[in-house]
């Protein structure tokens, strides 16, 4: 099979740090174009908009969309309507309804749509899933705390309605939790902390349960300084499981049992090529559904104004 002619839309930090290196190392792809208001990629055709790109480069087979989620629906619709497969950076959209509409559009045109959740491909996630499948889970705690000034400096879109605020990183935790647990969970209570001068939360605390009454709580916070915290701890009949560093390491009763080099984005692009070749889509909305439920059920608490 010939390489997939790929285009990338939205050339920012995540594209330079993750997407471009992953694509460059994957022989299933040939990167031939990019579209971005501000960024460019050396050695290929660059455009200011997806409209210009699609009109000028008909040879494009697939488009990877890496702009903020508020703008992804329109771009995805244009790409699918032009007959291109679509890769959606996380979160796949600003709302559940628009992603469902894109999934239906892709199906109607026989195209592949990929809602990518990079944290599910962290090195120890599958090992954690296997461990939990073989025991009874008594409780789980999720601690996802980081410094927004470090990870999202001067990115005003993330504080706007639809930008998700602290759920932009928190949804990574939700993508792991929904993948490793043996049964679906649902939110039972939530408190969302909003800076008085922002439209998206800076912190969130949530409790979850499942059909068998699982005790699950999660804490997300964007005000962490010093060491960042991306941890999931589960007490089980087989011992205490610790999934740390965003899914990079798995420990049982404090003993490290699984650690491998990080390959999240290479694995995402491997999966995208697989579904294109198989003629199917991969669109799991469970993580985004939990975010929507938190906004629907959550109590709002206003805190001091936040300044970048």
N, C-alpha and C positions, 0 to 999 in steps of 0.2 A: 504494500500500500504506500502511495506517495505521502510525503509529509503533509501535515495539516497546515495550511497557510493561515497563520494567526495574526491578529491585530490586537493591540492593547489601547484602551481608552482610559485616560486619567493617569498621567505620568507624574507620580508623586513619590514620597519616601518609601511606601510599601512596595511600589513597583520596582524601584531601584534596588532595594534591599533584598527582596524575595522573588518577585515574579520574573524579572529579567534573568537572574542567575539560574532559576529553575528551568526556564524555557531553553536557555542556551545549552544546558546539559542533557536535554531530552530530544532524541533523534526523531520523535514523532512529530515535531513541530518545525516550521520555518517561519520566523517572525518577519513579516513583510511591511507592516505599517503601524503607526501610532497616531492617536489624536489626543490633544490636550491643550487647554487654554494657555498654559505656561511652560510645561515641560516638553522635552524632545528626547528621542532615542537615536543615538548615532548609528549611521550605516543603513537606515531604512527611510522610507517616505514618511514625513510628518505633516499632520494637518491640525487646524485649530478646532475642528468639530467633527463629530462622527458622521454628520451628513456629507461633508466634503470628502471624508475618507471613503465612505461606502460608494459614493458616486465615482470617485477617481480610481479605485482599486477593486474592480469586480472579482479578482482572483481570490479575495479573502474567503476562507472557509469557516472561520470561527473568530469570535470576538471575546476578549476578556475585559470585563467592565470593572474598573477600580476607582470610580469616582464616588463621592459621598452617596449614601443610600437614598437621600431625598431626590436625586436626579437619575437614579438607575433605571426606573421603570420606563421612562421615555426612551432612553438610549437602547435598552433591551428590546423594546417594541420595534424600534427602527431596524435593529440588527436582525431580529427574527423575521420581520416582514421582508427583509432583503435576502432571506434564505441562508442566514448564518447561524451556526451553533453559538450558544452563549454561556460564558462562565461568569458567575456573579460572585464578587468578593463578599465577605461577610460584613454585616448582615445582608441577606439577599435583597432586601428592599425596606422601604419605610413603613409599609403596612403588609399585613397578611393578604389582604384582598388583591393588591396589585401583583404580588408574586403568584398567587393562584391564577390570575388572569394570564400572566406570562407563561405559566405551565400549560394552560389550555391552548394558548397560541402556538407554542412549540409543538405540542401534540398534533394540532391541526395541520401543521406544515411538515411533519415528519422530521423535526429537528431535535437536537439534544439541548437541554437546559440543565445547568449544574449549579446548585446552591452549595457553595463551598464552605466547609467548616474546618479551618486549618488545624484547630486544636485537637480535633478528633484523630489527627494523624501524628500527634506527639508520640515519642518513642515508647512510652510505657502504658498508653491508654488501653491497647488491646489486652495486655497482660492483666491490667486491673479488671477489665470486663470479665476475663476468664476466671480470675480469682473470685469475684463476687458471685458468679454463676454457680460456684460450687459450695456456697455456704449460705447461712442466714444472716442478713444485715439487721443489726439492732438500731443503729443510728448513723447519720452522716452529717458532717459539718463542712461547709464550703467557705473558704476565706480567700477572697480575691481583692487585693488592695494594692494600688499603685499610685504613682505620682503623675497626675495629668500634665503638669508643666514639663515633665521630661518626655512623655510619650506623644503628647499632642500640643506642642507649643504653637500658639497663635492660630489655632484651627477653630475659628469661630463657628463653622458649620456644625461642629459636634455638640455645641451648646444650644443650637436652634431646635425648634420643634421638628421631630423626625430624625434628629441626629443621635438620639438615644442616650447621650450623656454617659454616665458610668456603666450603662448597659452595653456600650460599645465593647469594652473589655469584658464585662460580666457575661456577655452572651457566649464568650469562649468557654467559661466555666459551665454554663448551661448546655452547651453543645457536648461537652464531655459527660456531664451527669446523665443527660438523656440517652447517651450511647452506652454507658457502662452499667446502668441499673437494669435489672431483669424485668421490671414492670414500669409502666408509665406513672409519672407523678403529677400532682397538681398543686397549685398554690393555695394555701389556706389563709394566709395573712401577709401583709407587706406594709412597710413604711418607706416612703421615698423622700429624701431630703433634697429640696430645691434651693439653690442660691436665689436670693430675692431679685437678682438682675439677670437670671438665666431661665431659659424655657425647658431645660433638661436637668435631670437629677445629678447631684454630685456624689450621692451615697444611697444605698438601699439595703434594707434588711428584710428577709423573707422566710417564711416557713412553708414547708411542703409536706404532703403525705401521699400515700398510694392506697390501693384497694385493701391492703393488709395493715394499714395504719403506720407506715414507716415514719420515723422521727427524723426529719431532714430540715436543716436550717442553713441559710446562706447569708453572708455579709459581703457587700461590695462597697468599696470606698475609693475615691480618687484623690484623697488628701494624704496618702501615705508618703512619708519621706524615709530616706535610708533604704534598707533592704526591702525589696518588693515581695509581696506575698501572693502566691498562686497555688493554693493547697486545697486538697480534698482528703478528709480523714473519715474513715468508716469503721465503726466498731462492729465486729462480726463474731460468729461462733468459732471462726478459724483464726481469730486474732485481730489486731488493729491494723488496718490498711492505711498507708499514707501515700497519696499520689501528689508529688511535689513538683515545684518549678514548672507549673503549667502543664503537667503531664509528662515531664521528662524522666522522672525517677519514681520507682515503685518500691516501697518498703513494707514489710510485714513485721509487726512488733519491734520496730526500730531498726531492723536489718534490711539493708539494701538488697533487693532480689532482681531488679531489672533496671538497666540503664543502657541506652544506645545513643549514637549521634543523632542530632535533630535533622529530620528530613520532611518537615511538614509540607512545604510548598512543592518540592519535587513529587511528593506523593499525591498532592492535589492535581497536578498536571498529568500525572500518570493516570489517575482516575478519570479525568476529563477525556483523555484520549480513548480510554476503555469504553466509556459510554457512547462516544461518537461512533466508534467502530461497531458497537453493538446496536446502534440505532435506538437508544433509550435515553431517558432523563434520570437525574438524581436530585430530587427536591424534597428534603426533609425540613419541615417548618416547625418542628417541636421546639427548638431553642427560641425562635422568634415568637412563638405562641405564648411561651412563658413570660416573655417581656411584655407582650400585650396584656396578659392576665395581671401582671404586677401593676401596670398602669390602671387597669380597670378596677382592681380590688384594693389597691394600695391607698393608704392614708398619706396625705401630703403634709410634710413638715418643712417650714421655711427657715433657712439659716442665713447667716451673714452673706452679703454680696461677695462674689468671687471675681477676681481680676487675674488675667493671664500674666 
